[in-house]
């Protein structure tokens, strides 16, 4: 019984880690005022790139580095369209996700059913992994709420006009933060592949980015709360394998919908109850910043 309990806990922590990272990346992005629905695509593409690169190079850490770089570049495209070109963030993010779905499928198709020659063993070090996640949450909270750079990021998401008057290049900050958040989201997909599933299947990672976006809202755009809700969703996901076995024998297809159903129920509770008054996104989230001509 102790062995089963420990395995469940380890699976819970490992499953929550990629979700936490994707949530953290989107918190940074949205705190600067940019919505990135491309998180879903970045997660899926990160999963595919990391698997493919590990097969080719034999080094999962080089694969993760390539994943971060590619995610940051794609995030830079989204950030440039959203800030300097004043494009529609929702459409840009969805376009990235659709593009990433297709590219991930093409890259992963030759490796369907294959397992990694080498991997990152997270399950045996889940205690340290949990500590690292908590420290990352504290560090991110400190950066956003206690340091000058965090104040600049939040100012761009709350009142970009005032930030501009104070000498902040709002578009540059938003672009840089979007690239940072996208790189982290792509890394999350890589961790999902290399540390969690370790076998490539068609559509691996799909849906996790959407849960991460919902998790940002549930976490109130606060990095401290992100690992808590990530553990809840990770726990639900990690229980799927156990509930398929006797004496439960629950359909795996039904169980596969559980994380998304819980996400929808959670969001409904937040929107339809008095809790919604505590849910306050950045005031300028999704609002384009137009520079005003200065007069002397």
C-alpha positions in Angstrom: 0.0 0.0 0.0 2.9 2.3 0.9 4.5 1.6 -2.5 1.3 2.4 -4.4 0.8 5.6 -2.4 4.4 6.7 -3.1 4.0 5.9 -6.8 0.8 8.0 -6.9 2.5 10.9 -5.2 5.5 10.7 -7.5 3.3 10.6 -10.6 1.3 13.5 -9.2 4.4 15.7 -8.8 5.9 14.7 -12.2 2.6 15.3 -14.0 2.1 18.6 -12.3 5.6 19.9 -13.3 5.0 20.6 -17.1 1.6 22.1 -16.3 3.1 24.4 -13.6 5.9 25.5 -16.0 3.4 26.3 -18.8 1.2 28.2 -16.3 4.2 30.1 -15.0 5.2 31.1 -18.6 1.7 32.4 -19.3 1.6 34.3 -16.0 4.7 36.3 -17.1 3.2 36.9 -20.5 -0.3 38.0 -19.3 1.2 40.2 -16.5 2.8 42.3 -19.2 -0.6 42.7 -20.9 -0.3 40.1 -23.7 -2.7 37.1 -24.2 -1.0 34.1 -25.7 -3.3 31.3 -26.7 -0.4 29.8 -28.5 0.7 28.2 -25.2 -1.2 25.1 -26.3 0.7 24.9 -29.6 4.0 25.7 -27.9 3.5 22.9 -25.4 2.7 20.3 -28.1 5.5 21.5 -30.4 7.9 21.5 -27.4 7.0 17.9 -26.7 7.7 16.9 -30.3 10.9 18.9 -30.7 12.4 17.6 -27.5 11.6 14.0 -28.4 12.9 14.3 -31.9 16.1 16.1 -30.8 16.7 13.5 -28.1 16.5 10.7 -30.7 18.9 12.5 -33.0 21.4 13.8 -30.5 21.0 11.3 -27.7 21.2 14.2 -25.2 17.9 15.3 -23.6 19.4 18.5 -22.2 20.5 19.7 -25.7 17.0 18.8 -26.8 15.5 20.9 -24.0 17.8 23.8 -25.0 16.6 23.6 -28.6 13.0 23.5 -27.4 13.4 26.6 -25.4 15.1 28.5 -28.2 12.4 27.5 -30.8 9.6 28.4 -28.3 11.1 31.8 -27.7 11.4 32.5 -31.4 7.8 31.5 -32.1 6.8 33.6 -29.0 8.7 36.5 -30.5 6.7 36.3 -33.7 3.5 36.4 -31.6 4.8 39.2 -29.5 5.9 41.2 -32.5 2.5 40.8 -34.1 0.7 41.7 -30.9 2.7 44.7 -30.0 4.5 46.4 -32.8 2.0 45.4 -35.5 -1.0 45.8 -33.2 -2.5 42.6 -34.6 -5.2 40.5 -33.0 -3.7 38.5 -30.2 -6.4 35.8 -30.1 -6.1 35.1 -33.9 -2.3 35.1 -33.7 -2.2 32.7 -30.8 -4.7 30.3 -32.4 -2.7 30.5 -35.6 0.5 29.5 -33.7 -1.4 26.6 -32.1 -2.7 25.3 -35.4 0.7 25.6 -37.0 2.4 23.9 -34.1 -0.1 21.0 -34.2 0.8 20.3 -37.8 4.5 20.7 -37.4 4.5 18.5 -34.3 2.6 15.8 -36.2 5.1 15.9 -39.1 8.2 15.8 -36.8 6.8 13.0 -34.6 5.2 10.8 -37.2 8.4 8.7 -37.8 8.8 8.0 -34.1 5.3 7.0 -33.1 5.5 4.1 -30.7 9.2 4.6 -30.0 10.6 5.1 -26.6 13.5 7.4 -25.7 17.0 6.0 -25.7 17.7 8.3 -22.7 15.4 10.3 -20.5 15.2 12.6 -17.5 14.3 10.5 -14.5 12.0 12.7 -12.5 9.9 10.1 -10.7 12.8 8.9 -8.6 13.6 12.5 -7.5 10.1 13.7 -7.1 10.8 15.3 -3.6 13.6 17.4 -5.1 11.3 18.2 -8.1 8.6 19.4 -5.8 11.0 21.6 -3.9 12.4 23.1 -7.1 8.8 23.9 -8.3 8.1 25.6 -5.0 11.3 27.6 -5.2 10.6 28.6 -8.8 7.1 29.8 -7.7 8.7 31.9 -4.9 11.4 33.3 -7.2 8.8 34.3 -9.8 6.6 35.9 -7.2 9.7 37.8 -5.9 10.6 38.9 -9.4 7.1 40.1 -10.2 6.1 41.7 -7.0 9.4 42.7 -5.2 11.9 43.7 -7.9 12.0 46.7 -10.2 11.8 44.5 -13.4 8.6 42.9 -12.1 7.1 46.3 -11.4 7.9 47.3 -15.0 6.3 44.1 -16.3 3.1 44.6 -14.2 2.9 48.3 -15.1 2.8 47.4 -18.8 -0.1 45.0 -18.0 -2.0 47.4 -15.7 -1.4 50.9 -17.0 0.9 51.0 -20.0 0.3 54.7 -20.6 1.7 55.6 -17.2 4.6 53.2 -17.7 5.3 54.9 -21.0 5.3 58.4 -19.4 7.8 57.0 -16.9 10.1 56.1 -19.7 9.3 52.4 -20.2 9.3 51.0 -23.7 6.0 49.1 -23.3 6.1 47.3 -26.6 9.7 46.1 -26.0 8.8 44.9 -22.5 5.8 43.0 -23.8 7.7 41.4 -26.6 10.5 40.3 -24.3 8.1 38.9 -21.7 6.1 37.1 -24.4 9.3 35.5 -25.6 10.2 34.5 -22.0 6.8 33.0 -21.4 6.8 31.2 -24.7 10.2 29.7 -24.0 9.0 28.4 -20.6 5.8 27.0 -22.2 7.8 25.1 -24.8 10.2 23.8 -22.1 7.1 22.5 -20.3 6.3 20.4 -23.3 9.8 19.1 -23.4 9.6 18.1 -19.7 6.3 16.4 -20.4 7.9 14.2 -23.1 11.3 13.6 -21.5 10.2 13.2 -17.9 6.7 12.0 -18.0 5.4 10.0 -21.0 8.8 9.0 -22.6 7.1 7.3 -25.5 5.9 9.3 -28.5 2.2 9.0 -29.5 0.3 11.0 -32.1 -1.2 14.1 -30.4 1.0 13.9 -27.3 0.6 16.9 -25.1 -2.6 18.1 -26.7 -4.9 19.9 -24.2 -2.3 20.6 -21.6 -1.7 24.1 -22.9 -5.4 24.9 -22.6 -5.4 23.6 -19.0 -2.4 25.8 -18.3 -4.3 28.9 -19.6 -7.2 28.1 -17.3 -4.8 27.5 -14.5 -3.5 31.0 -14.9 -7.0 32.3 -14.1 -7.6 29.9 -11.2 -4.2 30.9 -9.8 -5.2 34.6 -10.0 -2.1 35.4 -12.1 -0.1 34.6 -9.0 3.0 32.3 -9.2 2.6 31.2 -5.6 -0.8 29.7 -6.3 0.2 28.1 -9.6 1.9 24.9 -8.2 -1.0 24.2 -5.9 -3.6 24.0 -8.6 -1.0 22.3 -10.9 -0.7 19.6 -8.3 -4.5 19.2 -8.2 -4.7 18.7 -12.0 -1.5 16.6 -12.0 -3.1 14.4 -9.3 -6.2 13.9 -11.4 -4.1 13.0 -14.4 -1.9 10.6 -12.4 -4.8 8.7 -11.1 -6.1 7.8 -14.5 -3.7 4.8 -14.9 -4.8 3.4 -11.5 -8.6 3.8 -12.1 -8.3 1.7 -15.3 -7.3 -1.3 -13.3 -9.4 -3.7 -11.2 -11.4 -3.3 -9.1 -12.3 0.1 -10.7 -12.2 -0.8 -14.4 -13.2 2.7 -15.5 -13.0 3.4 -19.2 -9.7 5.1 -20.1 -11.5 7.2 -22.6 -13.9 8.5 -19.9 -10.9 9.1 -17.6 -9.1 11.0 -20.3 -11.8 13.7 -20.2 -11.6 14.1 -16.5 -8.9 16.8 -16.3 -10.7 19.0 -18.9 -14.1 18.5 -17.2 -12.6 19.5 -13.8 -11.1 22.6 -15.5 -14.4 23.6 -17.0 -16.2 23.1 -13.7 -13.6 25.2 -11.9 -13.9 28.0 -14.4 -17.7 27.9 -14.2 -17.5 28.1 -10.4 -15.2 31.1 -10.6 -17.3 32.9 -13.2 -20.8 32.1 -11.8 -20.2 32.6 -8.1 -19.2 35.5 -5.8 -15.6 34.3 -6.2 -15.4 36.2 -9.5 -15.0 39.5 -7.6 -11.6 38.3 -6.5 -10.5 37.3 -10.0 -8.9 40.5 -11.4 -6.8 40.1 -14.5 -4.3 42.8 -15.4 -6.3 45.8 -16.3 -4.7 46.2 -19.8 -4.6 42.5 -20.6 -5.2 42.2 -24.4 -5.5 45.9 -24.9 -3.2 47.4 -27.5 -0.9 50.2 -26.4 -0.8 53.2 -28.7 2.0 55.7 -28.1 0.8 59.3 -27.7 2.7 62.1 -29.3 4.6 64.0 -26.7 4.3 67.8 -26.8 6.7 70.3 -25.4 
